[in-house]
Amino acid sequence: MGDPNVLEMVQEEERRTNREADYVFEMNEQSLSSRETSFLIKEEPTPAKRYNLFLRRRLMFQKDKQSKDSIFFRDGIRQIDFVLSYVDDIKKEAELKAERRKEFEENLRKTGLELEIEDKTNSEDGRTYFVKIHAPWEVLVTYAEVLGIKMPIKESDIPRPEKIPFSFLLGPLKLARNVKHPHPEYFTAQFSRHRQELFLIDDQSSFFPSSARNRIVYYILSRCPFGTEDGKKRFGIERLLNSNTYSSAYPLHDGQYWKPSEPPNPVNERYILFQNWARFSYFYKEQPLDLIRNYYGEKIGMYFVFLGFYTEMLFLAAVVGLACFIYGLLSMHSTTSSLEICDPKIGGQIIMCPLCDSTCDYWRLNSTCLASKFSHLFDNESTVFFAIFMGIWVTLFLEFWKQRQARLEYEWDLVDFEEEQQQLQLRPEFEAMCKHKKMNPVTKELEPYMPLYSRMPWYFLSGATVTLWMSLVIACMVAVIVYRLSVFATFSSFMESDASLKHVKSFLTPQITTSLTGSCLNFIVILILNFFYEKISAWITKMEIPRTYQEYESSLTLKMFLFQFVNFYSSCFYVAFFKGKFVGYPGKYTYLFNVWRSEECDPGGCLIELTTQLTIIMTGKQIFGNIKEAIYPLVLNWWRRRKARTNSEKLYSRWEQDHDLETFGSLGLFYEYLETVIQFGFVTLFVASFPLAPLLALLNNVIEIRVDAWKLTTQYRRPVAAKAHSIGVWQDILYGMTVISVASNAFIVAFTSDIIPRLVYYYAYSKNSSEPLKGYVNNSLSIFLIDDLPNHTAPSERGDFTTCRYRDYRYPPDHDLKYFHNMQFWHVLAAKMTFIIVMEHVVFLVKFLLAWMIPDVPKDVLERIKREKLMTIKILHDFELKKLKENLRDGSNELAKEVMIQENKVQLAKSTI
């Protein structure tokens, strides 16, 4: 103790961190054992006292160093199931918030939860308090029974499904067996604290998985009261978070995602997920679905199962779509229509009428040579086949998904899952706002009730808001149309006057230029409107005060989907079904607002413009979405850590690391589903115009799975586990979209594509038996007398020609019914309507046959469910019978003892006498 070297070391250390040492001594005194405390506070000479402080600090430092990634309380035994954090508030409500926290934490302790508070001086930013929560065994077993959590009672004797034929070819895509199936399969039953001997409890600390533990704790937190304010009982962690009483509430990750855990911590499933799921180099591998479910819960697991299944099904559609595209690519240079348009003796001699008034000049048809070839890429004979194929594909997708979902319900113990266990529970916000009670006819208990008239004003406001925003989308679309109309003339005159653009004009015509810029502008407007509407719709849904979580999600889903449906698809519907359909003819054009002349389609049809619009919006949305999902949380987390790390000497603990991550939020999964469903709409609603849409969606989803996995594993706090047995209301939306897609694709082939007019000419009007489509281009263009053009619309310069051509089926100027629709127009229209009716009926008939032939639940799954139910009943029966026999045996032993005691008393009495 008197060694000068030691004293010098002590004094140097003491001078450097004297204040810190004193504070550590005061704040951590309670955490030391009584023996340590008495040893350290004992009156001793100053050098000895300083040495003890130094020794203690070093000892504490070593302890902290060992527990940097610890997920346990200070005792190293009790596991941290949940963490709350808050910052001292210096505003007026500081005392109120402190009082709320005090009462809330007292009530948590009354429920049986154990709390441990980390002072702000131990946090890295020096401002944040952390409340660590542990659920002891008694709490877990009680609430596991309340929530109906199923736990294992016996290892299953049902073998896993046999491998499919040629499965060895899929070997590189498979994961290791211990990763794909980390735990054996069990027969399960709803947990009962009175039957604990029935369940396979080897170790109480690891019996309930961490996802079940944090789900139980969150259930308690969401219903724990924290006082009475304004005559109403206030409760729930969500209300405390909204009022900033607590800044965050989250369960802990298992450990660092880049390294495995060290004893005594349990297995780091986060690390396993990152290694086998969240790495982009594993893009071709299957997903560890059981591990995802164990770590994040069934609700998040269900999303990744759906996304993975959808991606697998897209592979077939992508292959067929690519084949159709390759067919168009190989035949684009040999198609009769393109050859005629590009031929200087045919297309070069056809003078077309001006595309706009005054400023636009007459033009030759062969100027659209390249555009006609591009149009043939997507507008050819395979278009009809692919439209019918996709109508059948969506049916197969939904029917096979129902089977996959049924299999998943069995594998994940969701067969008897009842939605009211979680989604139909009353929202704390609803309970807090209710002033009335109503008898539940099922439970015969009084429940909070809100009359319809109390919520009616908010329903009206909600409906008006959605209608207003959808009207705003339509208005923006009209504004983009006006932009296209107004700049088309500018592009035309500019390209005609500028000689340097002569070579550019061959592939970048005024129509294509206008379409490209208009599509890009429309995409920007879509993103802006979407950003603002997301905020408003969430607020409006909260104001409606939905009764249950399911009602809240359904209401928000309806609002968001309706808006995004209009927002993303309205421009595509306009190009597909309205553009070029109500143009009129030269001399009698229709005008928008009596100012702008209606847009015309290219001589090859509007399909290429629809393809352009669809490609820009779909591809732009996917690229923007992936960049946002990857970059946004990464930058936010970097900035948060940069601001927090003010004292690098302090421990950056497990709970602080998770605290500095981004919050996934209760609606995080909602937006993921919404994004996938909107993409599904692009793939199905307009696929006849763009057969490469499934391929783009496939490539995006392969990346999307890994981006979602990466951000969830590395950039987000661990979400609270939740159960779900299906994808919910999204399945009904998908069914609705499949029905609409059949009709929309039939109309696209009939009215937007040039297939039907070509077929009518081929079978009814062609006079060339060797080349039936020869002369089709000339036949599809009507003649107009230039002298009939009004002066205010005619070009300033007039060539040495008397007529011009335009796309329509009308009588020539020398006919008695000049400029009226001719008979071929009505034949083509009849053929289009006939095609729509036939295609819809054929596709719907095949859909119904497939739906009838493919069972919702596979036969082997039904057999497994029956087997498990039988075995569970048998195990429960044997357990109860054994327990009854033991009780009877114990009772008979007690009776025998009583008889012997009475007989001994009698014998003793007799001997005494």
Secondary structure, DSSP 8 states (H G I E B T S, - for coil): ---HHHHHHHHHHHHHSHHHHHHHHHHTGGGS-HHHHHHHHS---HHHHHHHHHHHHHHHHHHHHHTTT--B-TTSSSB--EEEEEE---STTHHHHHHHHHHHHHHHHHTT-EEEEE-GGGSTTSSEEEEEEE--HHHHHHHHHHTT-EEEEEE--S------TTGGGGGGG---HHHHS-S--EEEEE--GGGGGGS--S-HHHHS-HHHHHHHHHHHHTT-EEEEETTEEEE-HHHHHHTTSSSEEE---SS-TTS---TTS---HHHHHHHHTS-GGGTTS---HHHHHHHH-HHHHHHHHHHHHHHHHHHHHHHHHHHHHHHHHHHTTT-HHHHHHH-TTTGGG-EE--SSSSS---EEGGGGHHHHHHHHHHSSTHHHHHHHHHHHHHHHHHHHHHHHHHHHHHHTT-TT--GGGTTTSB-HHHHHH--EEEE-TTT--EEEE--HHHHHHHHHHHHHHHHHHHHHHHHHHHHHHHHHHHHHHHHHHHHHH-GGGTTGGGTS-HHHHHHHHHHHHHHHHHHHHHHHHHHHHHHHHHHT--SBHHHHHHHHHHHHHHHHHHHHHHHHHHHHHTTTTS-EETTEE-EETTTEE----BTTBSHHHHHHHHHHHHHHHHHHHHHHHHHHHHHHHHHHHHHH-S-TTS---HHHHHHTSB---TTHHHHHHHHHHHHHHHHHHSGGG-TTHHHHHHHHHHHHHHHHHHIIIIIB--------SS-THHHHHHHHHHHHHHHHHHHIIIIISSHHHHHHIIIII---SSSTTTTHHHHTEEEEEGGGS-TTTS-SS--S-SEEEEES-B--TTSTTTTSB-HHHHHHHHHHHHHHHHHHHHHHHHHHHHHHHS-SS-HHHHHHHHHHHHHHHHHHHHHHHHHHHHHHHHHHHHHHHHHHHHHHHHHHHHHH-
